[in-house]
């Protein structure tokens, strides 16, 4: 496989890894430290206290898991690689931020869908006569 074909295939997986690392930092470096939580206790804390409260509300209400499942269902309906990547990314977010079961399902299905769409795009070479889907069946001689 040439570097020209490898880069578009590897890029979504690399971005998913970066997103997973960011989400891990979000949990362990931004949500869980008690000293950051105490800064927001009195109501007049730093400007990022609203974002932290929204993230905490998102996993307390199971919102990240629900969003991951909805996007996963959409990725199964529409054959878009970016939607499959988004399902996998929301699955990572949900798993790391306490919504384990729907996050794991979304991560698994989103990843499998992304692999399938990437495989389908690799199989269609530019010179393939049926790449536009005319689906003509030829009889054998």
Secondary structure, 3 states (H helix, E strand, C coil): CCHHHHHHHHHHHHHHHHHHHHHHHHHHHHHCCHHHHHHCCCCCCCCCHHHHHHHHHHHHCCHHHHHHHHHHHHHHHCCCHHHHHHHHHHHHHHHHCCCHHHHHHHHHHHHHHHHHHHHHHHHCCCCCCCCCCCCCCCCCC
